[in-house]
Amino acid sequence: IVVRIVPAPGFGEDSRRAIARMIDERFGAAMEHTLELVDAIPQEPSGKYRFSICLLTEEERRRASILV
C-alpha cells in the first residue's frame, strides 16, 4: 500500500507510527506500506479526489478476493 499524505503542521513521527499501526490492525503486520509526503493530492477531471486507486490486474483481484 502506498499512502500519500499532505502533512498538516505538527505531522511527525508520532503521526507516521499511528498510520502504520492502523494499517497493521486492518491488513496485518505483513502488509508492506510506504508513506509518501506530498505537496498536493491531484483531483480527477470531475473535480473529485479519489480515496483509493487499485492497480491490481483482474487476475490479481480474483486471487486477492480468495485470500480474504
All heavy atoms as TSV, in Angstrom:
chain	resi	resn	atom	element	x	y	z
A	1	ILE	N	N	0.855	-1.165	0.000
A	1	ILE	CA	C	0.000	0.000	0.000
A	1	ILE	C	C	0.901	1.228	0.000
A	1	ILE	O	O	1.866	1.288	0.757
A	1	ILE	CB	C	-0.901	0.026	1.250
A	1	ILE	CG1	C	-1.881	-1.124	1.219
A	1	ILE	CG2	C	-1.620	1.347	1.368
A	1	ILE	CD1	C	-2.735	-1.212	2.462
A	2	VAL	N	N	0.548	2.183	-0.831
A	2	VAL	CA	C	1.224	3.476	-0.817
A	2	VAL	C	C	0.210	4.480	-0.280
A	2	VAL	O	O	-0.894	4.604	-0.816
A	2	VAL	CB	C	1.692	3.900	-2.222
A	2	VAL	CG1	C	2.312	5.284	-2.179
A	2	VAL	CG2	C	2.681	2.888	-2.775
A	3	VAL	N	N	0.572	5.162	0.783
A	3	VAL	CA	C	-0.289	6.172	1.393
A	3	VAL	C	C	0.349	7.525	1.129
A	3	VAL	O	O	1.464	7.781	1.566
A	3	VAL	CB	C	-0.438	5.943	2.914
A	3	VAL	CG1	C	-1.337	6.996	3.531
A	3	VAL	CG2	C	-0.953	4.545	3.200
A	4	ARG	N	N	-0.368	8.349	0.377
A	4	ARG	CA	C	0.128	9.700	0.092
A	4	ARG	C	C	-0.587	10.681	1.001
A	4	ARG	O	O	-1.811	10.672	1.088
A	4	ARG	CB	C	-0.095	10.041	-1.373
A	4	ARG	CG	C	0.772	9.203	-2.267
A	4	ARG	CD	C	0.716	9.653	-3.721
A	4	ARG	NE	N	1.602	8.806	-4.506
A	4	ARG	CZ	C	1.182	7.801	-5.261
A	4	ARG	NH1	N	-0.105	7.543	-5.348
A	4	ARG	NH2	N	2.047	7.063	-5.926
A	5	ILE	N	N	0.200	11.521	1.656
A	5	ILE	CA	C	-0.333	12.435	2.657
A	5	ILE	C	C	0.189	13.835	2.405
A	5	ILE	O	O	1.386	14.018	2.161
A	5	ILE	CB	C	0.092	11.989	4.073
A	5	ILE	CG1	C	-0.484	10.614	4.374
A	5	ILE	CG2	C	-0.311	13.007	5.121
A	5	ILE	CD1	C	0.007	10.016	5.654
A	6	VAL	N	N	-0.723	14.814	2.488
A	6	VAL	CA	C	-0.316	16.214	2.527
A	6	VAL	C	C	-0.230	16.537	4.023
A	6	VAL	O	O	-1.252	16.623	4.695
A	6	VAL	CB	C	-1.345	17.127	1.822
A	6	VAL	CG1	C	-0.917	18.580	1.935
A	6	VAL	CG2	C	-1.511	16.720	0.368
A	7	PRO	N	N	0.981	16.645	4.549
A	7	PRO	CA	C	1.120	16.788	6.001
A	7	PRO	C	C	0.651	18.152	6.500
A	7	PRO	O	O	0.957	19.189	5.918
A	7	PRO	CB	C	2.616	16.607	6.238
A	7	PRO	CG	C	3.257	16.984	4.942
A	7	PRO	CD	C	2.270	16.638	3.866
A	8	ALA	N	N	-0.102	18.120	7.575
A	8	ALA	CA	C	-0.529	19.336	8.265
A	8	ALA	C	C	0.567	19.727	9.249
A	8	ALA	O	O	1.436	18.906	9.586
A	8	ALA	CB	C	-1.845	19.082	8.992
A	9	PRO	N	N	0.536	20.942	9.736
A	9	PRO	CA	C	1.505	21.316	10.772
A	9	PRO	C	C	1.408	20.338	11.947
A	9	PRO	O	O	0.315	19.921	12.331
A	9	PRO	CB	C	1.053	22.718	11.192
A	9	PRO	CG	C	0.344	23.259	9.994
A	9	PRO	CD	C	-0.336	22.062	9.376
A	10	GLY	N	N	2.534	19.944	12.453
A	10	GLY	CA	C	2.555	19.003	13.565
A	10	GLY	C	C	2.672	17.549	13.143
A	10	GLY	O	O	2.817	16.668	13.986
A	11	PHE	N	N	2.589	17.269	11.837
A	11	PHE	CA	C	2.741	15.892	11.363
A	11	PHE	C	C	4.184	15.486	11.583
A	11	PHE	O	O	5.104	16.184	11.199
A	11	PHE	CB	C	2.397	15.792	9.871
A	11	PHE	CG	C	2.432	14.379	9.355
A	11	PHE	CD1	C	1.288	13.613	9.362
A	11	PHE	CD2	C	3.601	13.820	8.877
A	11	PHE	CE1	C	1.304	12.297	8.890
A	11	PHE	CE2	C	3.633	12.517	8.408
A	11	PHE	CZ	C	2.482	11.760	8.417
A	12	GLY	N	N	4.385	14.350	12.241
A	12	GLY	CA	C	5.745	13.903	12.515
A	12	GLY	C	C	5.795	12.402	12.721
A	12	GLY	O	O	4.927	11.657	12.242
A	13	GLU	N	N	6.797	11.968	13.447
A	13	GLU	CA	C	6.992	10.530	13.656
A	13	GLU	C	C	5.828	9.883	14.383
A	13	GLU	O	O	5.472	8.746	14.089
A	13	GLU	CB	C	8.307	10.267	14.401
A	13	GLU	CG	C	9.526	10.347	13.514
A	13	GLU	CD	C	9.422	9.434	12.299
A	13	GLU	OE1	O	9.112	8.230	12.443
A	13	GLU	OE2	O	9.636	9.930	11.182
A	14	ASP	N	N	5.217	10.590	15.338
A	14	ASP	CA	C	4.049	10.019	16.024
A	14	ASP	C	C	2.917	9.759	15.032
A	14	ASP	O	O	2.246	8.733	15.101
A	14	ASP	CB	C	3.557	10.949	17.133
A	14	ASP	CG	C	4.484	10.970	18.330
A	14	ASP	OD1	O	5.311	10.039	18.476
A	14	ASP	OD2	O	4.389	11.918	19.133
A	15	SER	N	N	2.728	10.673	14.095
A	15	SER	CA	C	1.693	10.509	13.066
A	15	SER	C	C	2.017	9.316	12.180
A	15	SER	O	O	1.143	8.506	11.856
A	15	SER	CB	C	1.588	11.770	12.218
A	15	SER	OG	O	1.312	12.892	13.014
A	16	ARG	N	N	3.276	9.200	11.783
A	16	ARG	CA	C	3.696	8.067	10.944
A	16	ARG	C	C	3.443	6.745	11.659
A	16	ARG	O	O	2.934	5.793	11.064
A	16	ARG	CB	C	5.173	8.179	10.589
A	16	ARG	CG	C	5.494	9.248	9.572
A	16	ARG	CD	C	7.020	9.298	9.364
A	16	ARG	NE	N	7.399	10.266	8.376
A	16	ARG	CZ	C	7.483	10.014	7.064
A	16	ARG	NH1	N	7.223	8.825	6.595
A	16	ARG	NH2	N	7.840	10.963	6.224
A	17	ARG	N	N	3.796	6.686	12.934
A	17	ARG	CA	C	3.589	5.458	13.698
A	17	ARG	C	C	2.105	5.132	13.835
A	17	ARG	O	O	1.704	3.967	13.759
A	17	ARG	CB	C	4.252	5.561	15.066
A	17	ARG	CG	C	5.752	5.350	15.023
A	17	ARG	CD	C	6.348	5.198	16.418
A	17	ARG	NE	N	6.301	6.443	17.173
A	17	ARG	CZ	C	7.220	7.412	17.115
A	17	ARG	NH1	N	8.270	7.260	16.336
A	17	ARG	NH2	N	7.106	8.497	17.833
A	18	ALA	N	N	1.274	6.151	14.034
A	18	ALA	CA	C	-0.173	5.921	14.164
A	18	ALA	C	C	-0.743	5.354	12.868
A	18	ALA	O	O	-1.570	4.432	12.894
A	18	ALA	CB	C	-0.875	7.223	14.539
A	19	ILE	N	N	-0.313	5.872	11.734
A	19	ILE	CA	C	-0.783	5.364	10.443
A	19	ILE	C	C	-0.314	3.932	10.245
A	19	ILE	O	O	-1.088	3.066	9.825
A	19	ILE	CB	C	-0.316	6.282	9.300
A	19	ILE	CG1	C	-1.024	7.634	9.415
A	19	ILE	CG2	C	-0.559	5.628	7.946
A	19	ILE	CD1	C	-0.437	8.721	8.547
A	20	ALA	N	N	0.940	3.649	10.558
A	20	ALA	CA	C	1.466	2.283	10.435
A	20	ALA	C	C	0.678	1.326	11.315
A	20	ALA	O	O	0.349	0.203	10.893
A	20	ALA	CB	C	2.949	2.253	10.795
A	21	ARG	N	N	0.341	1.763	12.514
A	21	ARG	CA	C	-0.423	0.925	13.434
A	21	ARG	C	C	-1.821	0.633	12.855
A	21	ARG	O	O	-2.302	-0.497	12.907
A	21	ARG	CB	C	-0.526	1.621	14.792
A	21	ARG	CG	C	-1.059	0.765	15.899
A	21	ARG	CD	C	-0.939	1.409	17.289
A	21	ARG	NE	N	-1.269	2.820	17.328
A	21	ARG	CZ	C	-0.379	3.823	17.433
A	21	ARG	NH1	N	0.911	3.568	17.510
A	21	ARG	NH2	N	-0.780	5.082	17.474
A	22	MET	N	N	-2.458	1.637	12.266
A	22	MET	CA	C	-3.779	1.431	11.670
A	22	MET	C	C	-3.718	0.454	10.496
A	22	MET	O	O	-4.600	-0.402	10.345
A	22	MET	CB	C	-4.366	2.764	11.206
A	22	MET	CG	C	-4.850	3.618	12.353
A	22	MET	SD	S	-5.699	5.099	11.765
A	22	MET	CE	C	-4.333	6.244	11.698
A	23	ILE	N	N	-2.685	0.563	9.689
A	23	ILE	CA	C	-2.528	-0.368	8.564
A	23	ILE	C	C	-2.310	-1.779	9.081
A	23	ILE	O	O	-2.916	-2.733	8.598
A	23	ILE	CB	C	-1.376	0.087	7.641
A	23	ILE	CG1	C	-1.774	1.378	6.923
A	23	ILE	CG2	C	-1.026	-1.016	6.631
A	23	ILE	CD1	C	-0.640	2.044	6.168
A	24	ASP	N	N	-1.459	-1.932	10.098
A	24	ASP	CA	C	-1.216	-3.251	10.692
A	24	ASP	C	C	-2.501	-3.854	11.249
A	24	ASP	O	O	-2.767	-5.042	11.066
A	24	ASP	CB	C	-0.176	-3.160	11.810
A	24	ASP	CG	C	1.223	-2.919	11.298
A	24	ASP	OD1	O	1.448	-3.001	10.072
A	24	ASP	OD2	O	2.105	-2.628	12.136
A	25	GLU	N	N	-3.311	-3.035	11.940
A	25	GLU	CA	C	-4.546	-3.535	12.536
A	25	GLU	C	C	-5.541	-3.989	11.477
A	25	GLU	O	O	-6.236	-4.979	11.651
A	25	GLU	CB	C	-5.182	-2.453	13.409
A	25	GLU	CG	C	-4.425	-2.193	14.688
A	25	GLU	CD	C	-4.911	-0.959	15.427
A	25	GLU	OE1	O	-5.853	-0.273	14.948
A	25	GLU	OE2	O	-4.344	-0.651	16.488
A	26	ARG	N	N	-5.605	-3.269	10.366
A	26	ARG	CA	C	-6.590	-3.588	9.331
A	26	ARG	C	C	-6.126	-4.693	8.389
A	26	ARG	O	O	-6.884	-5.582	8.029
A	26	ARG	CB	C	-6.916	-2.320	8.525
A	26	ARG	CG	C	-7.863	-2.541	7.372
A	26	ARG	CD	C	-9.223	-3.035	7.884
A	26	ARG	NE	N	-10.129	-3.291	6.795
A	26	ARG	CZ	C	-10.421	-4.490	6.319
A	26	ARG	NH1	N	-9.882	-5.558	6.844
A	26	ARG	NH2	N	-11.262	-4.633	5.331
A	27	PHE	N	N	-4.856	-4.643	7.984
A	27	PHE	CA	C	-4.370	-5.547	6.955
A	27	PHE	C	C	-3.395	-6.601	7.467
A	27	PHE	O	O	-3.018	-7.500	6.731
A	27	PHE	CB	C	-3.684	-4.755	5.836
A	27	PHE	CG	C	-4.609	-3.816	5.131
A	27	PHE	CD1	C	-4.576	-2.462	5.389
A	27	PHE	CD2	C	-5.520	-4.288	4.199
A	27	PHE	CE1	C	-5.423	-1.577	4.737
A	27	PHE	CE2	C	-6.373	-3.420	3.539
A	27	PHE	CZ	C	-6.330	-2.065	3.817
A	28	GLY	N	N	-2.932	-6.481	8.689
A	28	GLY	CA	C	-1.956	-7.405	9.237
A	28	GLY	C	C	-0.545	-6.861	9.107
A	28	GLY	O	O	-0.253	-6.056	8.214
A	29	ALA	N	N	0.308	-7.294	9.999
A	29	ALA	CA	C	1.678	-6.769	10.059
A	29	ALA	C	C	2.498	-7.121	8.819
A	29	ALA	O	O	3.500	-6.464	8.547
A	29	ALA	CB	C	2.370	-7.281	11.318
A	30	ALA	N	N	2.081	-8.112	8.060
A	30	ALA	CA	C	2.836	-8.499	6.871
A	30	ALA	C	C	2.593	-7.570	5.675
A	30	ALA	O	O	3.338	-7.616	4.704
A	30	ALA	CB	C	2.484	-9.932	6.474
A	31	MET	N	N	1.565	-6.730	5.768
A	31	MET	CA	C	1.265	-5.815	4.660
A	31	MET	C	C	2.354	-4.757	4.567
A	31	MET	O	O	2.614	-4.035	5.523
A	31	MET	CB	C	-0.083	-5.131	4.867
A	31	MET	CG	C	-0.403	-4.052	3.839
A	31	MET	SD	S	-0.500	-4.640	2.141
A	31	MET	CE	C	-2.029	-5.529	2.181
A	32	GLU	N	N	2.990	-4.710	3.419
A	32	GLU	CA	C	4.016	-3.681	3.210
A	32	GLU	C	C	3.326	-2.369	2.866
A	32	GLU	O	O	2.326	-2.351	2.154
A	32	GLU	CB	C	4.936	-4.082	2.064
A	32	GLU	CG	C	5.774	-5.303	2.380
A	32	GLU	CD	C	6.701	-5.671	1.241
A	32	GLU	OE1	O	7.071	-4.776	0.452
A	32	GLU	OE2	O	7.045	-6.849	1.144
A	33	HIS	N	N	3.861	-1.282	3.412
A	33	HIS	CA	C	3.291	0.028	3.112
A	33	HIS	C	C	4.383	1.088	3.079
A	33	HIS	O	O	5.436	0.930	3.684
A	33	HIS	CB	C	2.204	0.408	4.116
A	33	HIS	CG	C	2.722	0.617	5.504
A	33	HIS	ND1	N	2.926	-0.419	6.374
A	33	HIS	CD2	C	3.082	1.731	6.150
A	33	HIS	CE1	C	3.384	0.057	7.514
A	33	HIS	NE2	N	3.497	1.362	7.409
A	34	THR	N	N	4.096	2.119	2.327
A	34	THR	CA	C	5.001	3.248	2.180
A	34	THR	C	C	4.205	4.521	2.397
A	34	THR	O	O	3.100	4.651	1.866
A	34	THR	CB	C	5.619	3.277	0.759
A	34	THR	OG1	O	6.271	2.039	0.527
A	34	THR	CG2	C	6.594	4.419	0.606
A	35	LEU	N	N	4.743	5.428	3.168
A	35	LEU	CA	C	4.142	6.747	3.342
A	35	LEU	C	C	4.891	7.735	2.477
A	35	LEU	O	O	6.115	7.816	2.561
A	35	LEU	CB	C	4.266	7.181	4.810
A	35	LEU	CG	C	2.981	7.269	5.595
A	35	LEU	CD1	C	2.415	5.902	5.824
A	35	LEU	CD2	C	3.204	8.010	6.867
A	36	GLU	N	N	4.155	8.447	1.644
A	36	GLU	CA	C	4.759	9.484	0.816
A	36	GLU	C	C	4.160	10.821	1.205
A	36	GLU	O	O	2.942	10.995	1.152
A	36	GLU	CB	C	4.484	9.225	-0.672
A	36	GLU	CG	C	5.175	8.020	-1.232
A	36	GLU	CD	C	4.899	7.835	-2.716
A	36	GLU	OE1	O	4.175	8.659	-3.323
A	36	GLU	OE2	O	5.401	6.851	-3.275
A	37	LEU	N	N	5.005	11.745	1.623
A	37	LEU	CA	C	4.540	13.088	1.921
A	37	LEU	C	C	4.584	13.890	0.630
A	37	LEU	O	O	5.617	13.946	-0.040
A	37	LEU	CB	C	5.417	13.734	2.989
A	37	LEU	CG	C	5.516	12.971	4.322
A	37	LEU	CD1	C	6.324	13.767	5.334
A	37	LEU	CD2	C	4.146	12.648	4.871
A	38	VAL	N	N	3.457	14.475	0.264
A	38	VAL	CA	C	3.337	15.202	-0.991
A	38	VAL	C	C	2.824	16.614	-0.727
A	38	VAL	O	O	2.260	16.902	0.332
A	38	VAL	CB	C	2.404	14.457	-1.978
A	38	VAL	CG1	C	2.983	13.099	-2.354
A	38	VAL	CG2	C	1.009	14.287	-1.406
A	39	ASP	N	N	3.011	17.484	-1.707
A	39	ASP	CA	C	2.544	18.866	-1.584
A	39	ASP	C	C	1.052	18.993	-1.858
A	39	ASP	O	O	0.400	19.903	-1.355
A	39	ASP	CB	C	3.312	19.780	-2.542
A	39	ASP	CG	C	4.786	19.897	-2.159
A	39	ASP	OD1	O	5.097	19.832	-0.950
A	39	ASP	OD2	O	5.621	20.044	-3.066
A	40	ALA	N	N	0.527	18.089	-2.690
A	40	ALA	CA	C	-0.892	18.149	-3.048
A	40	ALA	C	C	-1.345	16.792	-3.556
A	40	ALA	O	O	-0.551	16.005	-4.057
A	40	ALA	CB	C	-1.121	19.201	-4.129
A	41	ILE	N	N	-2.639	16.544	-3.435
A	41	ILE	CA	C	-3.266	15.357	-3.994
A	41	ILE	C	C	-4.025	15.832	-5.233
A	41	ILE	O	O	-4.901	16.696	-5.126
A	41	ILE	CB	C	-4.256	14.702	-3.004
A	41	ILE	CG1	C	-3.586	14.374	-1.676
A	41	ILE	CG2	C	-4.928	13.486	-3.635
A	41	ILE	CD1	C	-2.571	13.263	-1.710
A	42	PRO	N	N	-3.695	15.305	-6.409
A	42	PRO	CA	C	-4.357	15.792	-7.619
A	42	PRO	C	C	-5.834	15.386	-7.668
A	42	PRO	O	O	-6.204	14.304	-7.224
A	42	PRO	CB	C	-3.574	15.147	-8.753
A	42	PRO	CG	C	-2.891	13.980	-8.138
A	42	PRO	CD	C	-2.690	14.291	-6.692
A	43	GLN	N	N	-6.637	16.265	-8.213
A	43	GLN	CA	C	-8.055	15.977	-8.402
A	43	GLN	C	C	-8.263	15.254	-9.728
A	43	GLN	O	O	-7.474	15.385	-10.655
A	43	GLN	CB	C	-8.861	17.274	-8.430
A	43	GLN	CG	C	-8.910	17.980	-7.087
A	43	GLN	CD	C	-9.610	19.308	-7.209
A	43	GLN	OE1	O	-9.052	20.240	-7.758
A	43	GLN	NE2	N	-10.825	19.382	-6.697
A	44	GLU	N	N	-9.351	14.506	-9.785
A	44	GLU	CA	C	-9.771	13.870	-11.023
A	44	GLU	C	C	-10.353	14.951	-11.937
A	44	GLU	O	O	-10.690	16.041	-11.469
A	44	GLU	CB	C	-10.833	12.797	-10.726
A	44	GLU	CG	C	-10.301	11.624	-9.929
A	44	GLU	CD	C	-9.309	10.794	-10.721
A	44	GLU	OE1	O	-9.624	10.379	-11.844
A	44	GLU	OE2	O	-8.200	10.570	-10.206
A	45	PRO	N	N	-10.499	14.664	-13.219
A	45	PRO	CA	C	-11.115	15.643	-14.123
A	45	PRO	C	C	-12.495	16.116	-13.643
A	45	PRO	O	O	-12.908	17.231	-13.917
A	45	PRO	CB	C	-11.224	14.896	-15.454
A	45	PRO	CG	C	-10.107	13.898	-15.393
A	45	PRO	CD	C	-10.028	13.490	-13.947
A	46	SER	N	N	-13.194	15.262	-12.897
A	46	SER	CA	C	-14.517	15.619	-12.363
A	46	SER	C	C	-14.427	16.625	-11.217
A	46	SER	O	O	-15.439	17.152	-10.772
A	46	SER	CB	C	-15.233	14.367	-11.864
A	46	SER	OG	O	-14.543	13.838	-10.738
A	47	GLY	N	N	-13.206	16.840	-10.702
A	47	GLY	CA	C	-13.028	17.723	-9.554
A	47	GLY	C	C	-13.006	16.989	-8.229
A	47	GLY	O	O	-12.746	17.573	-7.185
A	48	LYS	N	N	-13.282	15.690	-8.271
A	48	LYS	CA	C	-13.299	14.893	-7.038
A	48	LYS	C	C	-11.906	14.338	-6.746
A	48	LYS	O	O	-11.054	14.258	-7.617
A	48	LYS	CB	C	-14.282	13.731	-7.177
A	48	LYS	CG	C	-15.709	14.185	-7.345
A	48	LYS	CD	C	-16.626	12.995	-7.471
A	48	LYS	CE	C	-18.062	13.469	-7.617
A	48	LYS	NZ	N	-18.992	12.356	-7.708
A	49	TYR	N	N	-11.719	13.941	-5.492
A	49	TYR	CA	C	-10.485	13.284	-5.071
A	49	TYR	C	C	-10.772	11.799	-4.939
A	49	TYR	O	O	-11.790	11.406	-4.378
A	49	TYR	CB	C	-10.012	13.821	-3.723
A	49	TYR	CG	C	-9.547	15.248	-3.790
A	49	TYR	CD1	C	-10.395	16.289	-3.435
A	49	TYR	CD2	C	-8.264	15.559	-4.209
A	49	TYR	CE1	C	-9.973	17.603	-3.499
A	49	TYR	CE2	C	-7.829	16.872	-4.278
A	49	TYR	CZ	C	-8.691	17.891	-3.918
A	49	TYR	OH	O	-8.262	19.186	-3.985
A	50	ARG	N	N	-9.873	10.983	-5.461
A	50	ARG	CA	C	-10.040	9.536	-5.321
A	50	ARG	C	C	-9.438	9.102	-3.997
A	50	ARG	O	O	-8.286	9.388	-3.703
A	50	ARG	CB	C	-9.367	8.814	-6.472
A	50	ARG	CG	C	-10.163	9.019	-7.756
A	50	ARG	CD	C	-9.593	8.303	-8.923
A	50	ARG	NE	N	-9.604	6.854	-8.767
A	50	ARG	CZ	C	-9.114	6.049	-9.683
A	50	ARG	NH1	N	-8.586	6.534	-10.793
A	50	ARG	NH2	N	-9.131	4.760	-9.496
A	51	PHE	N	N	-10.234	8.394	-3.207
A	51	PHE	CA	C	-9.788	7.906	-1.915
A	51	PHE	C	C	-8.783	6.775	-2.071
A	51	PHE	O	O	-7.801	6.677	-1.359
A	51	PHE	CB	C	-10.991	7.430	-1.090
A	51	PHE	CG	C	-10.617	6.800	0.212
A	51	PHE	CD1	C	-10.176	7.562	1.266
A	51	PHE	CD2	C	-10.675	5.427	0.374
A	51	PHE	CE1	C	-9.812	6.975	2.470
A	51	PHE	CE2	C	-10.315	4.835	1.565
A	51	PHE	CZ	C	-9.879	5.618	2.614
A	52	SER	N	N	-9.051	5.914	-3.032
A	52	SER	CA	C	-8.146	4.786	-3.270
A	52	SER	C	C	-8.068	4.504	-4.760
A	52	SER	O	O	-9.023	4.748	-5.500
A	52	SER	CB	C	-8.604	3.538	-2.518
A	52	SER	OG	O	-9.822	3.076	-3.048
A	53	ILE	N	N	-6.929	3.982	-5.159
A	53	ILE	CA	C	-6.710	3.596	-6.548
A	53	ILE	C	C	-6.120	2.195	-6.527
A	53	ILE	O	O	-5.059	1.972	-5.952
A	53	ILE	CB	C	-5.748	4.569	-7.258
A	53	ILE	CG1	C	-6.318	5.989	-7.223
A	53	ILE	CG2	C	-5.484	4.100	-8.688
A	53	ILE	CD1	C	-5.351	7.048	-7.701
A	54	CYS	N	N	-6.813	1.256	-7.120
A	54	CYS	CA	C	-6.348	-0.125	-7.173
A	54	CYS	C	C	-5.638	-0.358	-8.501
A	54	CYS	O	O	-6.223	-0.168	-9.562
A	54	CYS	CB	C	-7.521	-1.082	-7.022
A	54	CYS	SG	S	-7.009	-2.802	-7.082
A	55	LEU	N	N	-4.390	-0.767	-8.433
A	55	LEU	CA	C	-3.609	-1.015	-9.640
A	55	LEU	C	C	-3.428	-2.510	-9.915
A	55	LEU	O	O	-2.608	-2.887	-10.742
A	55	LEU	CB	C	-2.242	-0.331	-9.522
A	55	LEU	CG	C	-2.292	1.187	-9.328
A	55	LEU	CD1	C	-0.894	1.746	-9.133
A	55	LEU	CD2	C	-2.983	1.865	-10.487
A	56	LEU	N	N	-4.215	-3.352	-9.243
A	56	LEU	CA	C	-4.141	-4.790	-9.473
A	56	LEU	C	C	-4.793	-5.154	-10.795
A	56	LEU	O	O	-5.785	-4.544	-11.205
A	56	LEU	CB	C	-4.861	-5.545	-8.357
A	56	LEU	CG	C	-4.302	-5.418	-6.949
A	56	LEU	CD1	C	-5.213	-6.142	-5.969
A	56	LEU	CD2	C	-2.892	-5.943	-6.871
A	57	THR	N	N	-4.253	-6.173	-11.438
A	57	THR	CA	C	-4.903	-6.704	-12.637
A	57	THR	C	C	-6.147	-7.465	-12.205
A	57	THR	O	O	-6.331	-7.789	-11.024
A	57	THR	CB	C	-3.964	-7.660	-13.390
A	57	THR	OG1	O	-3.725	-8.807	-12.565
A	57	THR	CG2	C	-2.657	-6.984	-13.768
A	58	GLU	N	N	-6.999	-7.794	-13.161
A	58	GLU	CA	C	-8.210	-8.556	-12.851
A	58	GLU	C	C	-7.861	-9.898	-12.205
A	58	GLU	O	O	-8.501	-10.327	-11.249
A	58	GLU	CB	C	-9.039	-8.767	-14.117
A	58	GLU	CG	C	-10.432	-9.256	-13.838
A	58	GLU	CD	C	-11.252	-8.321	-12.967
A	58	GLU	OE1	O	-11.152	-7.089	-13.137
A	58	GLU	OE2	O	-11.981	-8.830	-12.099
A	59	GLU	N	N	-6.820	-10.555	-12.695
A	59	GLU	CA	C	-6.388	-11.834	-12.112
A	59	GLU	C	C	-5.909	-11.644	-10.677
A	59	GLU	O	O	-6.231	-12.432	-9.794
A	59	GLU	CB	C	-5.279	-12.462	-12.971
A	59	GLU	CG	C	-4.706	-13.744	-12.397
A	59	GLU	CD	C	-5.728	-14.856	-12.196
A	59	GLU	OE1	O	-6.733	-14.903	-12.927
A	59	GLU	OE2	O	-5.513	-15.679	-11.291
A	60	GLU	N	N	-5.139	-10.609	-10.421
A	60	GLU	CA	C	-4.668	-10.335	-9.058
A	60	GLU	C	C	-5.838	-10.041	-8.127
A	60	GLU	O	O	-5.836	-10.467	-6.970
A	60	GLU	CB	C	-3.690	-9.163	-9.068
A	60	GLU	CG	C	-2.358	-9.489	-9.731
A	60	GLU	CD	C	-1.502	-8.263	-9.985
A	60	GLU	OE1	O	-2.047	-7.170	-10.256
A	60	GLU	OE2	O	-0.267	-8.410	-9.910
A	61	ARG	N	N	-6.834	-9.345	-8.618
A	61	ARG	CA	C	-8.027	-9.062	-7.802
A	61	ARG	C	C	-8.757	-10.351	-7.453
A	61	ARG	O	O	-9.207	-10.534	-6.326
A	61	ARG	CB	C	-8.974	-8.131	-8.544
A	61	ARG	CG	C	-8.480	-6.729	-8.639
A	61	ARG	CD	C	-9.456	-5.871	-9.382
A	61	ARG	NE	N	-8.831	-4.610	-9.731
A	61	ARG	CZ	C	-9.461	-3.584	-10.214
A	61	ARG	NH1	N	-10.750	-3.638	-10.442
A	61	ARG	NH2	N	-8.817	-2.474	-10.502
A	62	ARG	N	N	-8.886	-11.248	-8.430
A	62	ARG	CA	C	-9.545	-12.533	-8.168
A	62	ARG	C	C	-8.786	-13.308	-7.086
A	62	ARG	O	O	-9.382	-13.832	-6.161
A	62	ARG	CB	C	-9.631	-13.359	-9.445
A	62	ARG	CG	C	-10.917	-13.172	-10.217
A	62	ARG	CD	C	-11.099	-14.246	-11.266
A	62	ARG	NE	N	-10.114	-14.158	-12.345
A	62	ARG	CZ	C	-10.154	-13.279	-13.336
A	62	ARG	NH1	N	-11.137	-12.419	-13.414
A	62	ARG	NH2	N	-9.238	-13.257	-14.273
A	63	ARG	N	N	-7.480	-13.384	-7.237
A	63	ARG	CA	C	-6.669	-14.118	-6.240
A	63	ARG	C	C	-6.759	-13.461	-4.880
A	63	ARG	O	O	-6.855	-14.154	-3.870
A	63	ARG	CB	C	-5.208	-14.199	-6.688
A	63	ARG	CG	C	-5.005	-15.274	-7.748
A	63	ARG	CD	C	-3.549	-15.512	-8.039
A	63	ARG	NE	N	-3.114	-14.465	-8.975
A	63	ARG	CZ	C	-1.961	-13.835	-8.937
A	63	ARG	NH1	N	-1.076	-14.129	-8.029
A	63	ARG	NH2	N	-1.671	-12.908	-9.812
A	64	ALA	N	N	-6.754	-12.149	-4.815
A	64	ALA	CA	C	-6.843	-11.445	-3.530
A	64	ALA	C	C	-8.172	-11.694	-2.858
A	64	ALA	O	O	-8.239	-11.862	-1.640
A	64	ALA	CB	C	-6.607	-9.955	-3.739
A	65	SER	N	N	-9.258	-11.746	-3.628
A	65	SER	CA	C	-10.582	-11.965	-3.018
A	65	SER	C	C	-10.693	-13.369	-2.449
A	65	SER	O	O	-11.426	-13.597	-1.496
A	65	SER	CB	C	-11.684	-11.698	-4.029
A	65	SER	OG	O	-11.671	-12.666	-5.056
A	66	ILE	N	N	-9.965	-14.317	-3.013
A	66	ILE	CA	C	-9.962	-15.682	-2.476
A	66	ILE	C	C	-9.264	-15.709	-1.121
A	66	ILE	O	O	-9.650	-16.437	-0.223
A	66	ILE	CB	C	-9.272	-16.654	-3.461
A	66	ILE	CG1	C	-10.123	-16.790	-4.725
A	66	ILE	CG2	C	-9.021	-18.007	-2.827
A	66	ILE	CD1	C	-9.439	-17.516	-5.862
A	67	LEU	N	N	-8.232	-14.881	-0.941
A	67	LEU	CA	C	-7.455	-14.884	0.284
A	67	LEU	C	C	-8.167	-14.196	1.446
A	67	LEU	O	O	-7.841	-14.443	2.590
A	67	LEU	CB	C	-6.107	-14.189	0.039
A	67	LEU	CG	C	-5.206	-14.832	-1.018
A	67	LEU	CD1	C	-3.976	-13.970	-1.248
A	67	LEU	CD2	C	-4.803	-16.227	-0.594
A	68	VAL	N	N	-9.125	-13.350	1.145
A	68	VAL	CA	C	-9.781	-12.564	2.203
A	68	VAL	C	C	-10.764	-13.392	2.954
A	68	VAL	O	O	-11.349	-14.285	2.645
A	68	VAL	CB	C	-10.484	-11.324	1.604
A	68	VAL	CG1	C	-11.273	-10.586	2.654
A	68	VAL	CG2	C	-9.464	-10.436	0.970
